[in-house]
Amino acid sequence: MTKFIIIKKKTIIAIMLSILAISILFFCINYTKNISAFFTLSKPNHIYYYDLDGDGMKDELTISEINNYYEIKIETSNKDYILNCSNINFLTICPYYDLKVNILDLSRDNIPEIILSNYYNNTSQYCIFKWNGTSFENIFCCNNNILGVIDSKNSKTPILLKSNFLNNNDFSSYFLDNDTVKEVTINTGNIFSLDEVGKFIDLIEYPYEPEELPDIFTPNISSDELKIFWNLNKDNYEYKFQSAYFCDNDWNNLGNPSSILWTLSFQKISRNDITKHSKEVLIHLTVNIDYLNHYKISSIST
């Protein structure tokens, strides 16, 4: 005699919803696992969670202010570590620049590197740390006001670039080979939208409100975002460029970056009150390639 198992409609719906929930959870877990970069400001005693030693467990990265220096502590499942820079002054606290942290897998070994940015003695500085199996090693330092990464999340080898805005697009480029940063030569051209971003910086530093804007923006950029140039209160404040970080996040069919994210740091200085402390102003840009294959700024946020 054949036996039939009768399942009620409500039970079927419950099973389907459970399967859907498990699928979404599985997707989210893998999506989180594959996130390769984030950029954030430090806050005293703030904790960031990320798997920094590749053991599959999230570690705690804590940034604290002790006397005149930042302390960066990483608590793993086995041991606690304090990041030590080869430049002893790198972690000096600057009153008008927050230490910044970027987590990015430059070596493509599923263990991310830690990129730090600070400002000391009127110079922006960057340091990179890599987990070498037993500790977090400081493998790279530079005194440049531009640091960026191309091929950050595509099928190519990530390339690290550094430069200064006064060097006429003269980039030095590197890639990570195991635990070693090696210099390479690549054709940078203007694929990093440096000209457009440089003109944007000039607009922010310009002592007056601009009479007109250069052709560096997409036609559909929000007019509310463009108001930034008339909302800086330049009668009372001036702005000094400090540093820039960029990272590509989309590519065209030739494999070249079609969308680049920039974070620019400026020092906001009072014109009329020398006793008033300077502050940092961060401006985030999205730059996309238009139909003429030119880079244009498509979004501005603070």
KOLDO-491770 format. One record per residue (C-alpha): x negated, y, z negated. Coordinates in steps of 0.1 Angstrom, whole numbers, plus 5000, padded with zeros to 4 digits. Layout:
<pts>
> u / v / w
> X / Y / Z
...
</pts>
This chain:
<pts>
> u / v / w
> 5000 / 5000 / 5000
> 4986 / 5033 / 5010
> 4983 / 5059 / 4983
> 4986 / 5097 / 4991
> 4971 / 5124 / 4969
> 4995 / 5153 / 4968
> 4979 / 5187 / 4961
> 5001 / 5216 / 4953
> 4999 / 5248 / 4973
> 4987 / 5268 / 4942
> 4959 / 5243 / 4937
> 4948 / 5246 / 4973
> 4947 / 5284 / 4970
> 4928 / 5281 / 4937
> 4902 / 5258 / 4953
> 4898 / 5281 / 4983
> 4893 / 5311 / 4961
> 4867 / 5292 / 4941
> 4848 / 5283 / 4972
> 4850 / 5318 / 4985
> 4837 / 5332 / 4951
> 4808 / 5307 / 4951
> 4800 / 5316 / 4987
> 4800 / 5354 / 4979
> 4778 / 5347 / 4948
> 4754 / 5326 / 4968
> 4752 / 5354 / 4994
> 4746 / 5380 / 4968
> 4719 / 5360 / 4951
> 4700 / 5355 / 4984
> 4706 / 5391 / 4994
> 4691 / 5403 / 4961
> 4662 / 5380 / 4965
> 4655 / 5393 / 5000
> 4656 / 5430 / 4990
> 4620 / 5441 / 4997
> 4619 / 5477 / 4986
> 4633 / 5504 / 4965
> 4621 / 5538 / 4955
> 4629 / 5555 / 4922
> 4618 / 5580 / 4897
> 4603 / 5571 / 4864
> 4621 / 5579 / 4832
> 4605 / 5576 / 4798
> 4612 / 5542 / 4783
> 4632 / 5532 / 4814
> 4631 / 5496 / 4824
> 4632 / 5482 / 4860
> 4639 / 5445 / 4866
> 4621 / 5427 / 4895
> 4603 / 5394 / 4900
> 4567 / 5408 / 4901
> 4547 / 5375 / 4896
> 4566 / 5352 / 4920
> 4578 / 5327 / 4893
> 4615 / 5332 / 4902
> 4623 / 5351 / 4870
> 4629 / 5388 / 4868
> 4602 / 5407 / 4849
> 4606 / 5440 / 4830
> 4587 / 5470 / 4842
> 4588 / 5498 / 4815
> 4574 / 5533 / 4820
> 4567 / 5552 / 4788
> 4551 / 5586 / 4781
> 4523 / 5584 / 4755
> 4506 / 5616 / 4746
> 4496 / 5631 / 4780
> 4497 / 5598 / 4800
> 4522 / 5573 / 4815
> 4520 / 5538 / 4803
> 4533 / 5511 / 4826
> 4540 / 5478 / 4809
> 4552 / 5446 / 4827
> 4567 / 5419 / 4806
> 4567 / 5385 / 4824
> 4580 / 5352 / 4811
> 4544 / 5343 / 4800
> 4526 / 5375 / 4791
> 4527 / 5412 / 4789
> 4505 / 5434 / 4810
> 4495 / 5471 / 4811
> 4486 / 5485 / 4845
> 4452 / 5500 / 4845
> 4442 / 5523 / 4875
> 4406 / 5525 / 4887
> 4411 / 5563 / 4886
> 4414 / 5570 / 4848
> 4432 / 5603 / 4855
> 4458 / 5588 / 4878
> 4485 / 5583 / 4851
> 4481 / 5618 / 4837
> 4516 / 5634 / 4832
> 4523 / 5663 / 4855
> 4551 / 5686 / 4842
> 4564 / 5692 / 4877
> 4561 / 5657 / 4892
> 4576 / 5625 / 4880
> 4557 / 5593 / 4884
> 4573 / 5572 / 4912
> 4575 / 5535 / 4917
> 4580 / 5516 / 4950
> 4583 / 5478 / 4951
> 4574 / 5463 / 4985
> 4561 / 5429 / 4997
> 4532 / 5441 / 5019
> 4515 / 5407 / 5019
> 4546 / 5387 / 5029
> 4539 / 5361 / 5003
> 4573 / 5367 / 4985
> 4555 / 5385 / 4957
> 4559 / 5423 / 4959
> 4532 / 5448 / 4955
> 4537 / 5478 / 4932
> 4531 / 5513 / 4948
> 4527 / 5542 / 4923
> 4527 / 5579 / 4932
> 4516 / 5607 / 4909
> 4503 / 5642 / 4912
> 4471 / 5653 / 4894
> 4449 / 5684 / 4897
> 4471 / 5698 / 4925
> 4466 / 5666 / 4945
> 4491 / 5638 / 4952
> 4477 / 5603 / 4946
> 4488 / 5567 / 4953
> 4478 / 5534 / 4938
> 4488 / 5499 / 4947
> 4488 / 5469 / 4924
> 4490 / 5432 / 4934
> 4496 / 5401 / 4913
> 4465 / 5379 / 4918
> 4478 / 5349 / 4899
> 4465 / 5360 / 4865
> 4469 / 5398 / 4863
> 4480 / 5429 / 4882
> 4450 / 5441 / 4901
> 4446 / 5477 / 4914
> 4437 / 5470 / 4950
> 4441 / 5504 / 4966
> 4439 / 5541 / 4957
> 4440 / 5573 / 4978
> 4443 / 5611 / 4975
> 4466 / 5619 / 5004
> 4500 / 5637 / 5005
> 4516 / 5612 / 5029
> 4519 / 5574 / 5024
> 4541 / 5552 / 5044
> 4549 / 5517 / 5056
> 4560 / 5505 / 5090
> 4572 / 5471 / 5099
> 4584 / 5469 / 5063
> 4611 / 5443 / 5067
> 4609 / 5429 / 5103
> 4589 / 5400 / 5118
> 4557 / 5420 / 5121
> 4529 / 5424 / 5096
> 4536 / 5454 / 5074
> 4512 / 5483 / 5080
> 4503 / 5508 / 5053
> 4495 / 5544 / 5065
> 4480 / 5574 / 5048
> 4474 / 5609 / 5060
> 4477 / 5646 / 5052
> 4500 / 5671 / 5069
> 4470 / 5692 / 5078
> 4452 / 5664 / 5096
> 4472 / 5667 / 5129
> 4488 / 5633 / 5126
> 4455 / 5616 / 5119
> 4466 / 5584 / 5101
> 4444 / 5558 / 5085
> 4461 / 5524 / 5087
> 4457 / 5492 / 5067
> 4472 / 5457 / 5062
> 4470 / 5434 / 5032
> 4450 / 5402 / 5038
> 4455 / 5380 / 5007
> 4442 / 5403 / 4979
> 4422 / 5426 / 5001
> 4433 / 5458 / 5019
> 4417 / 5460 / 5053
> 4416 / 5490 / 5076
> 4429 / 5485 / 5112
> 4433 / 5508 / 5142
> 4468 / 5513 / 5156
> 4483 / 5538 / 5180
> 4504 / 5560 / 5158
> 4514 / 5587 / 5182
> 4545 / 5604 / 5168
> 4565 / 5573 / 5160
> 4566 / 5583 / 5124
> 4586 / 5615 / 5131
> 4558 / 5635 / 5115
> 4563 / 5666 / 5137
> 4600 / 5668 / 5128
> 4594 / 5663 / 5091
> 4565 / 5688 / 5092
> 4588 / 5714 / 5106
> 4614 / 5706 / 5079
> 4587 / 5711 / 5052
> 4578 / 5745 / 5068
> 4615 / 5755 / 5065
> 4616 / 5746 / 5028
> 4583 / 5764 / 5021
> 4592 / 5795 / 5042
> 4596 / 5824 / 5018
> 4629 / 5836 / 5033
> 4661 / 5820 / 5045
> 4657 / 5809 / 5082
> 4675 / 5830 / 5109
> 4679 / 5799 / 5130
> 4669 / 5762 / 5128
> 4645 / 5744 / 5151
> 4657 / 5715 / 5172
> 4649 / 5688 / 5148
> 4684 / 5677 / 5138
> 4710 / 5654 / 5154
> 4741 / 5672 / 5167
> 4763 / 5653 / 5143
> 4744 / 5661 / 5111
> 4768 / 5674 / 5085
> 4769 / 5712 / 5082
> 4772 / 5708 / 5045
> 4738 / 5691 / 5045
> 4722 / 5719 / 5065
> 4734 / 5744 / 5039
> 4703 / 5733 / 5018
> 4683 / 5760 / 5036
> 4706 / 5787 / 5023
> 4711 / 5773 / 4988
> 4674 / 5774 / 4977
> 4677 / 5808 / 4961
> 4645 / 5820 / 4976
> 4649 / 5855 / 4961
> 4640 / 5839 / 4928
> 4621 / 5807 / 4937
> 4594 / 5796 / 4960
> 4587 / 5760 / 4970
> 4554 / 5741 / 4974
> 4552 / 5708 / 4992
> 4536 / 5681 / 4970
> 4539 / 5646 / 4986
> 4558 / 5625 / 5011
> 4566 / 5588 / 5013
> 4582 / 5571 / 5043
> 4594 / 5536 / 5051
> 4611 / 5523 / 5083
> 4644 / 5505 / 5079
> 4655 / 5497 / 5115
> 4638 / 5489 / 5148
> 4646 / 5491 / 5186
> 4643 / 5463 / 5211
> 4606 / 5472 / 5216
> 4600 / 5466 / 5179
> 4593 / 5503 / 5172
> 4609 / 5520 / 5142
> 4643 / 5535 / 5152
> 4652 / 5547 / 5117
> 4628 / 5560 / 5090
> 4635 / 5571 / 5055
> 4615 / 5599 / 5040
> 4612 / 5612 / 5004
> 4597 / 5646 / 5001
> 4586 / 5662 / 4968
> 4584 / 5700 / 4963
> 4574 / 5721 / 4933
> 4600 / 5748 / 4925
> 4583 / 5779 / 4912
> 4599 / 5810 / 4897
> 4590 / 5842 / 4915
> 4600 / 5865 / 4887
> 4592 / 5847 / 4854
> 4558 / 5832 / 4851
> 4568 / 5817 / 4817
> 4594 / 5796 / 4833
> 4583 / 5760 / 4839
> 4581 / 5747 / 4874
> 4603 / 5718 / 4884
> 4603 / 5691 / 4910
> 4628 / 5690 / 4938
> 4632 / 5658 / 4958
> 4647 / 5658 / 4993
> 4656 / 5625 / 5011
> 4657 / 5624 / 5049
> 4669 / 5599 / 5074
> 4653 / 5602 / 5108
> 4667 / 5583 / 5138
> 4657 / 5580 / 5175
> 4682 / 5597 / 5198
> 4693 / 5587 / 5233
> 4662 / 5606 / 5247
> 4639 / 5585 / 5225
> 4631 / 5615 / 5203
> 4632 / 5615 / 5165
> 4658 / 5637 / 5149
> 4668 / 5642 / 5113
> 4703 / 5628 / 5109
> 4708 / 5631 / 5071
> 4696 / 5652 / 5042
> 4702 / 5646 / 5005
> 4688 / 5658 / 4972
</pts>
